[in-house]
Amino acid sequence: MRKNNGSKNKIIWSILIALLLLIFVFFRGAMRPYESNEQKAALLAEKYAHITKKTNYFEFQREGRSYRTVEGNNKQGERLYAIISGNNKRINVYAANKGISAKQARALIVSNRKPKKVLNVALGMDSAKKHPVWEVTYLNQKGNLCYSLLTFKNGAVIKEIQNL
């Protein structure tokens, strides 16, 4: 009887280890496109915006357009945002001191909307006016999905959708 239990334990442990490896491989593969986008964006930001030290990365998708934003410092120590269009054909560079930060955008929503949880803060471009905007997605107190678009310049709310 003991030999049979030992064989069963080895089989169970082997299956568990194989499942853990499969889960790891699956999630690693699922993250690869995001990491690839981030690496490409960092290279473009270095080449065209002269960002030498990346400090943050955002992905922004809205109305069929996508943007990847790299936050970082140039050689002079200035903090910049390089907003890269999804097709890599346009890069807009903004000095961070000309607008609000992700932390400030989050704080504005927290103080004005009192969300249960902030899900994401990302910098991209407003397709209508062609200026940078912060998109803050969050769950309200009822647990419903909401989002707000804030101007980069001063944090003014330009669009909100509540209770999706």
C-alpha positions, 0 to 999 in steps of 0.5 A: 500500500505505501508504494502505491501512495508514494507513486500517487504523490509523485504523480500529483506533485508532477502535475502540480508543477507542470500546471504552475509552469504552464501558468507561468509561461501563459502569463509571461507570454501575455505580458510580452506585447506590453513589454515590447510596446514599452521598450519600443516607446522608450527607444523612440523617446530616447531618440526623438525626445532625448529622454535618457532616464525613463521614470514612467510609462502609460498606455492610452486608448480612446476612440480608436486611437492609441498612444504610448507615453514615456515619462523621463528626464533628459540630460539637463534633468528636465522631466518630459513626457513623450506621447507617441502615436500608436503607429509611431508616426507622431511624437509630441513632447511636453515639459512636465512643469507645463502641466499636472502630473499623474499623481495630481490628476489622481488626487483631483479625481479622489478629492472631487469624485471620492472613488472606491478605487482608482483603476488607471491614470494615463496620459494621451492626446485628445483626438478632437483638440489635439492636446494632452489629456489625463484619463483617469478610470475608477470605480465609484462608490457603487462599484460602477466604472467611470472615467474622466478626461482632465487637461494636462495643462491645469487638470480641468475636466473636459469629459466624464462618463459615469456608471458604465 
